[in-house]
Amino acid sequence: MKITAALIGAGVALLAAACNNPSPTAGPDRASGSQSTAITWTDGKQAYAITCTVPGGCQERALAMCNGNYTTLKSENMPMPGTVRSVQGQPSVVVRCS
């Protein structure tokens, strides 16, 4: 009986974790607090424009959409190490999957 309860508990925990992962597709995403749109960048190649409520949400979404490998093409209101930590406007990035 204990094994069954443990397996059910583990299954519920995995399901809850899966529901909290950022979406790998374009559109709104509650888990990361972001919105992603497929765009054509100035060089004519596909990229993703991501806006988020907090800077970490943009990075989480880029990682999910690009399976961990991306290049940042544009970044706005994203604090960097050694910079002021207060966000001056809505954070956003444009990324291309590598």
N, C-alpha and C positions, 0 to 999 in steps of 0.2 A: 504494500500500500504506500509506503514512504517513497519508493522508487517512482511510482506513477505520479504522485503529487510533485516530486522533484522535476520529473520530465515535463509536466504541465506548466510548472512555474518557469522552467527554462524556456519553454515555447512561448509563453506570454511575454517574457522579458525580450526575447528575440524579435517578436512581433512589434513590441513597443519601440525597440531601437530602430527597426526598419521604417516605422512610421515617422521617425524624427530625422531621417537622413534627408539632406537637400535633394531636390529633384534634378535628374540628369537631362531633363528636357526643357525647352523654352516655355515661358509663361510665368505666372506667379508661383511663389513657393513660401509656405508658412514656416517651414522648418528653419530656413535661413533668413527669413524676412526680406526676401529679394524678388525682383522681377527681371526676367531675362528675355531678350529679343534677339533673334538671328538677324544680322545686318550684313550689308556688303561694305567693307572698309574702303578707304580711299584708293587702295591698290587693286580693287576689283575682286578681292578674295573674301570668303566668308569669315565672319567673326561674330562674337556675342557681346551685346551691350547689356550690362548688368547694373541695376540700381538696387540699393539696399538701405535698410533702416539704420544699420550699424556697419562699420567697415569690415568686421569679421565675417558678416553675412555674405559680402561680395566674394571674399576669398573662398568660403565654404562652397558657394554655388559654382564658382569657376572650377574648383577641384572636382566637384561632382559631374559637371558637364563635360569636362575634358579628361576624365579618368586620371587626374593628378598631373597632367602635363599641359601647360599652357604658357603663352607669351602675353604679357600685358602691352597693349598698344596705346592705351590712354588711361589715365587715372586722375580722378578729381575728388578732392576732399577726403583723401585716404591718408591718415597720419602714418608717418614713417618713423623708425627708431630715431630718437634724438630730436624730433619735432614736437610742436605743441600738440597735446593730446585732445584738445577740444575740436570737434568737427564744426566747420564753418557753414556747411550746407549738406545736402543729401550726397552721401558717398556714391560713387559710380566708377565703373571700369569698363573698358572694352578689351576683350581677350580673344586670342586665337588659339585653338587647340593645336598641340604639337603632335 
